[in-house]
């Protein structure tokens, strides 16, 4: 019997875990609700493999050394972003790192659509006015989606799903991505970043977080966008300079924004902060703006996506423990 320990497991993941166990009776899966840290790494002793989902950085060398000493051969993430892992330390301790590069691309793309519809139909402004019993139509005339150009930065699995949804609605879709996928030929037109920024009515981010993409959206980019354009970020918070986003909105350089992630959200989102200071000035400001839609990093959070993330991660552990190579392995 092979034993797997899953860190930071939510209640909504348990059904998928039990289903996977039922399909693989030679494996036993245990769970806990804490992140993998130097203080909790000893919980992995006696297990054959581990699965992690967390925002807390795994940067202490002690963690990697102990996992190696426990005989563990992998560090499997059931999330897409792997910047929390020190890949050099993992390699030095013979730990194979895997992630879930694509779970249910529809989950994020449908959230993007929700943000776009909220913004384009000026529902935040309408709600704010209605709370004051102001039911006038001034400022609420909207564009129709099929008349808009959607600009996608990063047309991978998720960006491609976004493109297909908006193309199905009749929108013109353009994208900037170093990889041009022939199968998207009838869905979008590839162009450069500058053209996306300058011509799109909706600019939506779908890039991984790398040194090259960190803070790629800054004041200079917002100044290139049309004052009638809406900006969407459902990728990674640090790809955007949050203070510059707030400044662009205040200066009316863009018309509004839909934010599912923002720099510093790892210590806030998925937690209850009612009555407490957020200590995140940009987020606090965005929450007061009726032309901004904020969701707490829930783009992935659908029943299909949760099940996919659990199953893909556990399958990766099983593959590696069998001496085979996972197609989701990440390296430096």
N, C-alpha and C positions, 0 to 999 in steps of 0.2 A: 504494500500500500504506500503510494507516494503522498506526501503531505505538502500542501501549499498554504501559506499565510497571506491574507490580504489585509493591508493596512487601510485605515480611514474609510471603512465601508459604511455607506448610508443604508437606511432601512429599505429604500426603494430598489436597491441592488440585490437584495437577498433572494428574491424570486428567481432572477437570472442565474445566480450562483447555484441555487439548489437544482435548477433545471440542468445546468452544465454537469453538476455532480451525478445526476441521474443517468446522464449519457456516458459518463466515464467512471464506472464503479471501482476502478483501480486507483482513483484519486480521492483524497479527503481534503476539503477546503475549510480552513478556520478563518475567522474574521475578527477584527478589532475596530475601534473607532479613533485611533490615534495615528498621527503621522509618523513616518520613519525618521527618527533623529538619533543622535548619540545616546539619548536617554532611553529610547525604546528599541534599539537595534537588537538587544539581547532577547527580545520576544521571538526573534526569528530562529533562535537556536533550536535544533531538533527538526527543522523543516527542510524540505528539499528545494523549495522555491518560494519566491515572494512576489506579490503584486502590489503596486503603490499607486494611489491617486491623491495628490496634495499640491498645494501652492508653496509649502515650506521648502526652502532650498536644501538639498541633500549635499552639503559641502564639507562636512567634517570627515577627515581621513579615517577616523576611528570607525565610522560606519562601514566603509568599504573594506577595511582590514578585517573587521569582525565577520562580515558576511562571507568573506573568503575563508576565514578560519572555520566558520560553521559548515563549510563545504558547499555553500550556495554558489551556483554557476551563472546566475542571471539576476537582473534587476528590471522587472517588467512594469511599465507604466500603462495604466488604463486611461490615459489622456493623450492628446496630440502633442502638446508642448513638452519638449524634453530639456529645456534650458535649466531646469531645477537640478539636473544631474551633472556632476563633474565627470565628463567622459574620459578624461585622462586618468583620474583615480580609478574609474571602473575598469579601464583597460589594464592598468597596473596590477589590479587584483583579479584579473581573469573573469570579470563579470560582463556578460553579454547584456546590453541595454536594448530594450525594444519599446516602441510606443504604439499607439493606435492612430495611424495617419488619417484614416477615414472610417467613421462609424456609420452615421446616417447623414450624408450630406444634405438631405432634405431638411433635417432639423434646423440647421443654421440658416439655410436659404429661406425657409418659411418665416423665421423670425425676422430676417432682413425685410421680407415683403411686408410683414406686420408694421415694422418701424416706418417703412416708406409710405404705406397707406395712411398711417397716423399723421405723418408730417405733411404729405402732399394735400390731404384733405383738411389740414389745419385743425385737427381735432383737439390738440392741446390748447390752442388759443380759444377754440369754441367752448371747451370745458371751463377754462378760466373765466371767460365772459359769462357763461351760464351760471356759474356759482355766484356771480354778482347780479344775477337776474337781468343781464344785458343780452338780449336775444337778437340783436341786430346782425345783419349779414356783412357788415363792413369788414373788409380784409379777409373774408372767408372763401372768395371765389377760388376754385382749385383747377389745376391742370388735370387732364385725363392721362392715365398711365401710358396708353398706347401712343401718345404724342411726345413722350419723353425719351431722352437718351440716357441709358444706364451705363455708367463707366465703372468697370471692375478692375481693381488692382490686385492681381493674383488670380488667374483663372485655372486653378487646380481642381481637385475633386469638388470642394465646396463652392469655389467661384464659378465652376462650370454649372453646378446645380442652380445657382443664383441666375446665371445667364439664361438657362432654359426656362425658368419660371417667368422671367420678364419677357423673353421672346415670345412665349406662349400667350402673353397678355398683349402682344402687339408692339412692344417697345423696341427701339433701336438699341442694340447692345454693342458696346466697344470694350476692349480689354487691353491692358498692358501686362504682358507676361513673357519671360524669356523663352518659354516653351510654347510653340504653336501646335495645337492639337488638331489634326485634320478632321476629326469627328465633330468638331465645333464649327465647321465651315458654314453650315446653314443656320448657325445660332448667333454668332458674333463676328465682329471685325477686329482683328488685332491692330493695335497702333502703339504709340509711345506714351509714356507717363504724362508728358506735357500736354498732349492732345486730349487725353482723358480729363485732366484737371480743367482745361480751358473750355471744353465743349460739352461735358456731361451735365445733365440736370440732376443726376444722382451719382455721387462717387462713393463706392462701397469697397471696403478693405477686406482682403482675404489672403493675406500673406502670413508666412510663419514669422516667428520672432528670431532674428539673427542680428549680428553686429551691423549688417548692411541695412536692415529694415528698421532698426531701433531709431525712433524719432525721425523717420523719413517724411512724415507729414508735419510740417512746421509752418511758421508764419508766412514764409515765402510761397509755400504751396497754396495756402488758403487765399492769398492775394491773387493767385492765378485763376481761381474758380469764379464762376459766375455768381453775382450777388443773389440770384434766384435759386442757386443750387443747394441741395441738401447733402450732408456728409454722413455716412454710416460707418461705424466701426464695430464689427462683430468678429474680429480676428484676435489680436493681442493688444492689450492696453498700451504698452510702451512704444508701439509703432507711431503713436501720435504724441506730440508735445501738448499736454493737456492745457497748460496756460495759454498756448497759442490758439487752441480751439476756442477757449472762452473769449479771448481778445477778438478773434475773427467774428464771433457771434455778436459781441457787443458793438463792434464797428460796422455791423451789417454787411460784412464781406461775403458771408454766406447766409442762406435763409433759415437754416435750422440744422439739427443733428440728431441722429439716433445712435445711442451709445449702449452697447452690451458689455463693454469692458473699457477700463480706464487705468492708467498707471496708478499703482498702489491699491488696486481693488482686492488683491489677494488676502489682505487682512480684514476686509470689510464684507465682501459679498459672500452669501450663504450664511451670514450671521445676523443676529438681532442687535441693532444699534439704536433702538428707540430710546430717546432721552439722553443719549451720550454724544459727545463731540466726535465728529468724523475725523477731524484733523487732516482733511483732504480738501483744500480750498477750491480747486477746480471743480470737483464733484459737487461740493456744497453749492457752488454758483450755478452749475448746470441744472441741479434739481429745482431751482427757482424759476427757470426759463420756460415759458409755455410753448416755445418753438423747439424744445428739446425733449426727446423721448429717451428715458433711461431704463434699462433692464439689468438685473444683477448677474450678468454672465450666465444666462440660461439658454444661450443659443443651442447648446448640445442637449438640453434637458427635455427629451421626449422619451416615451416608453421604448420606441424602437432603438434610439441611440444608446440609452442606458444598457439595454440588453446586449447590443452589439459590442459596446466597450468592454463589458464583463467577459463575454464569450471570446472575443478576439484576444484579450489579454491572457485568459486562462489557456487558450489554445497555444499561444506563444510559449508559455511555460512548459506545457506538455511537449511541444516540439523540441525545445532546447534540452529538456531532461532526457529525451529519447536520442540525443546526440545528433539531431538534425539542425539545419540552419533556418531561422525564422526570416521571412521576407520583410519583416518590420524592424529588423535590426538597425540601430543608428550608431554612427561612429563619428569621430572628430572630422 
